[in-house]
Amino acid sequence: MRKRCMAAVAAAFFVTPVWAGGAADNAITFVSQADFEDTTFAVESAILDKGLVIDFTSHTGEMLERTRADIGSDIVLFQSADIYNFCSARLSRKMMEADIMNIVYCPYHIFVMQQAGSDQVLVGFAKMPEGPMKEVEALLTEIVQEALDQ
């Protein structure tokens, strides 16, 4: 697994929650005023600043574009899309002590994406179920807001 350590980025961001219908009903997203690279740098920094370790960065946009022709698709989905996977030992233990099946939510994920043909960069994560997992949702919200405030 790849681990990266990055310093804080100084960029102007504007935090706007965005909710849309369909599958997006299961996501909480925010719009960044910065470009994709500055936004990913800020998200990485905000995760690391919490003392958390990024276990893996999934370059989902690159993978989907690289395999697009092999699958027989002519649809370009993303200009860029990365997903950051990380965990909090303290919080994960607490969540799984509350309900062992909360393992399904670990590791936690924050995505940064820019749809093909769009200038808009979105940052978000999956909504958590009612109950103890809302504490994880609060952590994810805090990380994203800190990233977008940098």
PyRosetta script that sets phi, psi and omega in degrees:
from pyrosetta import init, pose_from_sequence

init()
pose = pose_from_sequence("MRKRCMAAVAAAFFVTPVWAGGAADNAITFVSQADFEDTTFAVESAILDKGLVIDFTSHTGEMLERTRADIGSDIVLFQSADIYNFCSARLSRKMMEADIMNIVYCPYHIFVMQQAGSDQVLVGFAKMPEGPMKEVEALLTEIVQEALDQ")
pose.set_psi(1, 145.3)
pose.set_omega(1, -176.0)
pose.set_phi(2, -96.7)
pose.set_psi(2, 132.4)
pose.set_omega(2, 178.0)
pose.set_phi(3, -120.6)
pose.set_psi(3, 136.9)
pose.set_omega(3, 179.4)
pose.set_phi(4, -129.9)
pose.set_psi(4, 145.9)
pose.set_omega(4, 176.2)
pose.set_phi(5, -120.8)
pose.set_psi(5, 125.1)
pose.set_omega(5, -177.3)
pose.set_phi(6, -132.0)
pose.set_psi(6, 147.6)
pose.set_omega(6, 176.2)
pose.set_phi(7, -77.4)
pose.set_psi(7, 166.2)
pose.set_omega(7, -179.5)
pose.set_phi(8, -67.0)
pose.set_psi(8, 148.7)
pose.set_omega(8, 178.8)
pose.set_phi(9, -107.1)
pose.set_psi(9, 140.5)
pose.set_omega(9, 177.1)
pose.set_phi(10, -103.1)
pose.set_psi(10, 107.6)
pose.set_omega(10, 179.9)
pose.set_phi(11, -150.2)
pose.set_psi(11, 153.8)
pose.set_omega(11, 179.1)
pose.set_phi(12, -87.2)
pose.set_psi(12, 126.4)
pose.set_omega(12, -180.0)
pose.set_phi(13, -126.9)
pose.set_psi(13, 156.0)
pose.set_omega(13, 176.0)
pose.set_phi(14, -128.5)
pose.set_psi(14, 121.7)
pose.set_omega(14, -176.1)
pose.set_phi(15, -94.5)
pose.set_psi(15, 117.6)
pose.set_omega(15, 177.1)
pose.set_phi(16, -134.5)
pose.set_psi(16, 112.1)
pose.set_omega(16, 175.7)
pose.set_phi(17, -63.7)
pose.set_psi(17, 141.4)
pose.set_omega(17, -179.9)
pose.set_phi(18, -130.0)
pose.set_psi(18, 127.3)
pose.set_omega(18, 174.5)
pose.set_phi(19, -129.1)
pose.set_psi(19, 134.5)
pose.set_omega(19, 178.0)
pose.set_phi(20, -128.8)
pose.set_psi(20, 174.3)
pose.set_omega(20, -177.8)
pose.set_phi(21, -79.3)
pose.set_psi(21, -179.0)
pose.set_omega(21, 177.2)
pose.set_phi(22, 70.3)
pose.set_psi(22, -141.3)
pose.set_omega(22, -178.5)
pose.set_phi(23, -59.6)
pose.set_psi(23, -26.4)
pose.set_omega(23, 179.7)
pose.set_phi(24, -64.9)
pose.set_psi(24, -16.1)
pose.set_omega(24, 176.1)
pose.set_phi(25, -61.4)
pose.set_psi(25, -20.6)
pose.set_omega(25, 179.4)
pose.set_phi(26, -95.5)
pose.set_psi(26, 8.6)
pose.set_omega(26, -177.8)
pose.set_phi(27, -125.2)
pose.set_psi(27, 150.8)
pose.set_omega(27, 170.4)
pose.set_phi(28, -113.6)
pose.set_psi(28, 122.1)
pose.set_omega(28, -176.5)
pose.set_phi(29, -127.9)
pose.set_psi(29, 154.9)
pose.set_omega(29, 178.9)
pose.set_phi(30, -133.1)
pose.set_psi(30, 148.2)
pose.set_omega(30, 178.1)
pose.set_phi(31, -96.2)
pose.set_psi(31, 131.8)
pose.set_omega(31, 176.0)
pose.set_phi(32, -100.3)
pose.set_psi(32, 142.5)
pose.set_omega(32, 175.5)
pose.set_phi(33, -87.9)
pose.set_psi(33, -8.9)
pose.set_omega(33, 179.7)
pose.set_phi(34, -89.8)
pose.set_psi(34, 168.2)
pose.set_omega(34, 177.0)
pose.set_phi(35, -75.6)
pose.set_psi(35, 173.5)
pose.set_omega(35, -175.6)
pose.set_phi(36, -58.5)
pose.set_psi(36, -48.1)
pose.set_omega(36, -176.4)
pose.set_phi(37, -62.3)
pose.set_psi(37, -45.8)
pose.set_omega(37, 179.0)
pose.set_phi(38, -66.0)
pose.set_psi(38, -35.0)
pose.set_omega(38, 179.5)
pose.set_phi(39, -68.7)
pose.set_psi(39, -44.7)
pose.set_omega(39, 179.0)
pose.set_phi(40, -63.6)
pose.set_psi(40, -39.4)
pose.set_omega(40, 178.0)
pose.set_phi(41, -60.4)
pose.set_psi(41, -43.9)
pose.set_omega(41, -179.3)
pose.set_phi(42, -66.7)
pose.set_psi(42, -39.5)
pose.set_omega(42, 178.3)
pose.set_phi(43, -65.6)
pose.set_psi(43, -47.2)
pose.set_omega(43, 177.5)
pose.set_phi(44, -56.5)
pose.set_psi(44, -46.6)
pose.set_omega(44, -179.1)
pose.set_phi(45, -62.5)
pose.set_psi(45, -42.2)
pose.set_omega(45, -179.1)
pose.set_phi(46, -65.3)
pose.set_psi(46, -37.7)
pose.set_omega(46, 176.8)
pose.set_phi(47, -64.6)
pose.set_psi(47, -49.7)
pose.set_omega(47, -179.0)
pose.set_phi(48, -64.6)
pose.set_psi(48, -35.7)
pose.set_omega(48, 179.2)
pose.set_phi(49, -64.2)
pose.set_psi(49, -20.7)
pose.set_omega(49, 176.4)
pose.set_phi(50, -83.4)
pose.set_psi(50, 0.6)
pose.set_omega(50, -178.3)
pose.set_phi(51, 79.9)
pose.set_psi(51, 17.3)
pose.set_omega(51, -179.6)
pose.set_phi(52, -98.1)
pose.set_psi(52, 156.3)
pose.set_omega(52, -179.5)
pose.set_phi(53, -109.4)
pose.set_psi(53, 129.7)
pose.set_omega(53, 174.6)
pose.set_phi(54, -79.3)
pose.set_psi(54, 112.4)
pose.set_omega(54, -178.1)
pose.set_phi(55, -74.3)
pose.set_psi(55, -35.9)
pose.set_omega(55, -174.6)
pose.set_phi(56, -160.4)
pose.set_psi(56, 140.9)
pose.set_omega(56, 171.6)
pose.set_phi(57, -113.6)
pose.set_psi(57, 116.8)
pose.set_omega(57, 179.5)
pose.set_phi(58, -90.5)
pose.set_psi(58, 119.2)
pose.set_omega(58, 177.9)
pose.set_phi(59, -91.3)
pose.set_psi(59, 68.8)
pose.set_omega(59, -172.9)
pose.set_phi(60, -60.9)
pose.set_psi(60, -42.4)
pose.set_omega(60, 179.7)
pose.set_phi(61, -60.4)
pose.set_psi(61, -45.0)
pose.set_omega(61, 179.1)
pose.set_phi(62, -63.3)
pose.set_psi(62, -42.3)
pose.set_omega(62, -179.3)
pose.set_phi(63, -63.1)
pose.set_psi(63, -45.3)
pose.set_omega(63, -178.9)
pose.set_phi(64, -65.5)
pose.set_psi(64, -35.5)
pose.set_omega(64, 178.5)
pose.set_phi(65, -72.7)
pose.set_psi(65, -41.2)
pose.set_omega(65, -179.2)
pose.set_phi(66, -62.6)
pose.set_psi(66, -33.9)
pose.set_omega(66, -176.0)
pose.set_phi(67, -99.6)
pose.set_psi(67, 0.0)
pose.set_omega(67, -174.7)
pose.set_phi(68, -55.8)
pose.set_psi(68, -51.4)
pose.set_omega(68, -178.2)
pose.set_phi(69, -65.8)
pose.set_psi(69, -37.4)
pose.set_omega(69, -179.9)
pose.set_phi(70, -62.9)
pose.set_psi(70, -30.7)
pose.set_omega(70, -179.3)
pose.set_phi(71, -85.8)
pose.set_psi(71, -15.9)
pose.set_omega(71, 179.9)
pose.set_phi(72, 88.9)
pose.set_psi(72, 25.0)
pose.set_omega(72, 179.3)
pose.set_phi(73, -104.2)
pose.set_psi(73, 147.1)
pose.set_omega(73, 174.3)
pose.set_phi(74, -111.9)
pose.set_psi(74, 12.3)
pose.set_omega(74, -177.9)
pose.set_phi(75, -96.6)
pose.set_psi(75, 119.6)
pose.set_omega(75, 173.9)
pose.set_phi(76, -89.1)
pose.set_psi(76, 117.4)
pose.set_omega(76, -175.7)
pose.set_phi(77, -85.3)
pose.set_psi(77, -47.8)
pose.set_omega(77, -172.8)
pose.set_phi(78, -126.4)
pose.set_psi(78, 146.3)
pose.set_omega(78, 164.5)
pose.set_phi(79, -75.9)
pose.set_psi(79, -41.4)
pose.set_omega(79, 176.3)
pose.set_phi(80, -156.8)
pose.set_psi(80, 146.8)
pose.set_omega(80, 176.0)
pose.set_phi(81, -160.1)
pose.set_psi(81, 122.0)
pose.set_omega(81, 177.2)
pose.set_phi(82, -127.8)
pose.set_psi(82, 149.5)
pose.set_omega(82, 176.4)
pose.set_phi(83, -126.5)
pose.set_psi(83, 126.6)
pose.set_omega(83, -179.8)
pose.set_phi(84, -99.1)
pose.set_psi(84, 124.1)
pose.set_omega(84, 180.0)
pose.set_phi(85, -108.7)
pose.set_psi(85, 128.2)
pose.set_omega(85, -178.2)
pose.set_phi(86, -157.0)
pose.set_psi(86, 168.8)
pose.set_omega(86, -179.2)
pose.set_phi(87, -144.0)
pose.set_psi(87, 160.5)
pose.set_omega(87, 171.6)
pose.set_phi(88, -118.1)
pose.set_psi(88, 114.3)
pose.set_omega(88, -178.4)
pose.set_phi(89, -58.0)
pose.set_psi(89, -44.0)
pose.set_omega(89, -178.5)
pose.set_phi(90, -62.4)
pose.set_psi(90, -51.8)
pose.set_omega(90, -176.1)
pose.set_phi(91, -70.1)
pose.set_psi(91, -38.7)
pose.set_omega(91, 179.5)
pose.set_phi(92, -64.2)
pose.set_psi(92, -42.6)
pose.set_omega(92, 177.4)
pose.set_phi(93, -60.1)
pose.set_psi(93, -46.0)
pose.set_omega(93, -179.9)
pose.set_phi(94, -59.6)
pose.set_psi(94, -43.5)
pose.set_omega(94, -179.1)
pose.set_phi(95, -66.4)
pose.set_psi(95, -39.6)
pose.set_omega(95, -178.1)
pose.set_phi(96, -79.4)
pose.set_psi(96, -24.5)
pose.set_omega(96, 171.8)
pose.set_phi(97, -69.3)
pose.set_psi(97, -32.4)
pose.set_omega(97, 176.7)
pose.set_phi(98, -70.3)
pose.set_psi(98, -39.1)
pose.set_omega(98, 178.8)
pose.set_phi(99, -159.5)
pose.set_psi(99, 111.9)
pose.set_omega(99, -176.1)
pose.set_phi(100, -54.5)
pose.set_psi(100, -27.8)
pose.set_omega(100, -178.6)
pose.set_phi(101, -77.0)
pose.set_psi(101, -3.3)
pose.set_omega(101, 172.2)
pose.set_phi(102, -66.5)
pose.set_psi(102, -4.5)
pose.set_omega(102, 173.9)
pose.set_phi(103, -56.3)
pose.set_psi(103, -28.0)
pose.set_omega(103, -178.7)
pose.set_phi(104, -60.3)
pose.set_psi(104, -22.6)
pose.set_omega(104, -177.3)
pose.set_phi(105, -94.3)
pose.set_psi(105, -1.3)
pose.set_omega(105, -175.7)
pose.set_phi(106, -105.9)
pose.set_psi(106, 135.7)
pose.set_omega(106, 0.0)
pose.set_phi(107, -75.0)
pose.set_psi(107, 168.5)
pose.set_omega(107, 178.2)
pose.set_phi(108, -82.5)
pose.set_psi(108, 154.5)
pose.set_omega(108, -176.2)
pose.set_phi(109, -132.3)
pose.set_psi(109, 138.1)
pose.set_omega(109, 168.3)
pose.set_phi(110, -127.4)
pose.set_psi(110, 130.6)
pose.set_omega(110, 179.5)
pose.set_phi(111, -109.4)
pose.set_psi(111, 152.9)
pose.set_omega(111, 170.9)
pose.set_phi(112, -127.9)
pose.set_psi(112, 126.7)
pose.set_omega(112, -177.6)
pose.set_phi(113, -143.0)
pose.set_psi(113, 149.7)
pose.set_omega(113, 172.1)
pose.set_phi(114, -132.2)
pose.set_psi(114, 112.7)
pose.set_omega(114, -178.5)
pose.set_phi(115, -65.0)
pose.set_psi(115, 147.5)
pose.set_omega(115, 178.1)
pose.set_phi(116, -57.3)
pose.set_psi(116, 134.4)
pose.set_omega(116, 178.2)
pose.set_phi(117, 79.4)
pose.set_psi(117, 6.5)
pose.set_omega(117, -178.6)
pose.set_phi(118, -118.3)
pose.set_psi(118, 147.5)
pose.set_omega(118, 173.2)
pose.set_phi(119, -90.8)
pose.set_psi(119, -9.6)
pose.set_omega(119, -174.4)
pose.set_phi(120, -81.4)
pose.set_psi(120, 130.9)
pose.set_omega(120, 176.4)
pose.set_phi(121, -107.3)
pose.set_psi(121, 125.6)
pose.set_omega(121, 178.6)
pose.set_phi(122, -109.2)
pose.set_psi(122, 143.5)
pose.set_omega(122, 174.7)
pose.set_phi(123, -124.6)
pose.set_psi(123, 136.6)
pose.set_omega(123, -179.4)
pose.set_phi(124, -169.7)
pose.set_psi(124, -172.6)
pose.set_omega(124, -177.9)
pose.set_phi(125, -162.6)
pose.set_psi(125, 167.9)
pose.set_omega(125, 179.8)
pose.set_phi(126, -74.7)
pose.set_psi(126, 140.7)
pose.set_omega(126, 172.5)
pose.set_phi(127, -63.7)
pose.set_psi(127, 143.9)
pose.set_omega(127, 177.7)
pose.set_phi(128, -98.7)
pose.set_psi(128, 153.6)
pose.set_omega(128, -180.0)
pose.set_phi(129, -69.7)
pose.set_psi(129, 160.2)
pose.set_omega(129, 176.4)
pose.set_phi(130, -57.6)
pose.set_psi(130, 153.1)
pose.set_omega(130, 178.8)
pose.set_phi(131, 104.2)
pose.set_psi(131, -151.1)
pose.set_omega(131, -174.2)
pose.set_phi(132, -57.2)
pose.set_psi(132, -32.3)
pose.set_omega(132, -177.1)
pose.set_phi(133, -65.8)
pose.set_psi(133, -14.6)
pose.set_omega(133, 175.7)
pose.set_phi(134, -63.7)
pose.set_psi(134, -24.0)
pose.set_omega(134, 175.4)
pose.set_phi(135, -67.1)
pose.set_psi(135, -36.2)
pose.set_omega(135, 175.4)
pose.set_phi(136, -67.0)
pose.set_psi(136, -43.3)
pose.set_omega(136, 178.1)
pose.set_phi(137, -58.8)
pose.set_psi(137, -38.7)
pose.set_omega(137, 178.2)
pose.set_phi(138, -64.7)
pose.set_psi(138, -40.4)
pose.set_omega(138, 177.0)
pose.set_phi(139, -62.8)
pose.set_psi(139, -45.8)
pose.set_omega(139, 179.8)
pose.set_phi(140, -62.1)
pose.set_psi(140, -41.0)
pose.set_omega(140, 177.8)
pose.set_phi(141, -62.4)
pose.set_psi(141, -43.9)
pose.set_omega(141, 179.6)
pose.set_phi(142, -61.3)
pose.set_psi(142, -44.0)
pose.set_omega(142, 179.0)
pose.set_phi(143, -61.5)
pose.set_psi(143, -47.8)
pose.set_omega(143, -178.4)
pose.set_phi(144, -64.0)
pose.set_psi(144, -44.5)
pose.set_omega(144, -179.7)
pose.set_phi(145, -63.6)
pose.set_psi(145, -39.3)
pose.set_omega(145, 176.2)
pose.set_phi(146, -63.7)
pose.set_psi(146, -40.3)
pose.set_omega(146, 178.8)
pose.set_phi(147, -63.2)
pose.set_psi(147, -42.2)
pose.set_omega(147, -176.1)
pose.set_phi(148, -78.2)
pose.set_psi(148, -15.8)
pose.set_omega(148, 176.9)
pose.set_phi(149, -89.0)
pose.set_psi(149, -8.1)
pose.set_omega(149, -176.4)
pose.set_phi(150, -68.5)
pose.dump_pdb("model.pdb")
